[in-house]
Amino acid sequence: MMGKKFSALQSGTKSLMLAPILLATALMFCTQQPDYPIKMPASNDVLYSTVDLYVNPPRSEELNIEKRGMGIRYDSEGNPFTGTQQYRYVKNDSLFNEVVFEKGIMKSSVGYDKSGNTLDKYEYGYIGDQYKMVKQIKPNGFIVEEWKDATPDELGYHKQWHINGQLKYEAYFEGNIEYKGLMTLYNEEGNVVEQERYEDGEIVETIK
């Protein structure tokens, strides 16, 4: 099924930019309950953060905000952080990546190579009630992948593009990512490689 294939592909290719979030999530499964707030990330010999940010799920419950309580970032005074956090190399102070937060929620992340050149930018948000990467943008502005949320009057979509600009994949959905209509995979020449039809989130026909 193409839906599962592209979901796995998306999660695997974003692991570098999501490393701080993945580390925070891992804490949720510790057998011993940690003492909150916890500074994220912890200091190390390779990278340092330009601002001190913390995770504090009990604080998220207290404020009744955002389902991903572990993902919320707080400042030292316990307020949801709005602003930019930079990760820099200890060795030469060069930039590794920049993460933008709004009310404690990560909105975007962009990395840099060792020469200081900008790498892909990732934007994050909610599709239905699922928090995910919603757009991947190359340094030249080329959009690699994009999600658009559904509205009561319009289907949402998930699309990817080949590097030559040709559409690679498209799928449409209602509500909380319940696929509807055609889900199609194209090759670089624009020819259909795979195609399925969905209703109420379930595959009802394999066309190709």
C-alpha positions, 0 to 999 in steps of 0.5 A, a space after each residue: 500500500 502506497 500510504 504506508 510506504 510514503 509514511 515510512 519514507 517521510 519519517 526516516 528522512 527527517 530523523 536528523 532535524 527531529 533528533 531533539 524531539 526524538 530524544 525528548 520522546 524517549 524520556 517518556 518510556 524511561 522506567 523511572 519518572 524523571 524530575 521535571 523540568 529537564 533541560 533540552 538538549 543536555 550539554 555535550 562536547 560537540 554542540 551547544 544551544 544558544 538558549 536554555 529550553 526545557 521539557 515539562 509535561 506536568 507544566 503542559 497538563 497544568 496549562 492544558 496545552 498541546 497534546 504532545 506535552 513532551 514536545 513543548 519547550 519552556 524557558 527558564 521561567 516556565 513559559 512556552 518559548 517563542 523565538 529561535 534556538 540555535 545549535 552551534 559547534 563547540 569547536 568553532 562556534 559554527 552553526 549546526 541548525 536553527 529551530 523556530 518555536 511558537 508558544 513552545 511548539 516547534 514550527 521550523 528547522 533548518 540545518 547547515 553543512 560544515 561550510 555554513 551552507 544552508 540545507 533543507 528547511 522543514 516546517 511543522 504543524 498539525 494535519 488533523 490532530 496529528 503533528 508532523 512535518 508539513 513542508 520540506 523546502 530546498 535552499 533554492 526554494 524548491 518544495 520537495 514535499 507538502 501537506 495541506 490540512 483538510 477543511 469542511 469544504 476542501 480535501 487536504 492533500 499530501 504531495 511530493 515532487 521529483 527533483 526535475 519538478 515533476 509531481 512524484 506522489 499525491 493523495 487526498 484526505 478528509 478530516 484526520 487524514 482519512 484518505 479519499 479518492 486517488 492516491 497516485 505515484 508517478 515516475 520522473 516523466 509524469 507516467 503513473 507507476 502505482 494508483 489506488 482509490 480510497 474511501 473513508 480511509 480504506 483502499 477500495 481499488 488498486 488501479 495500477 
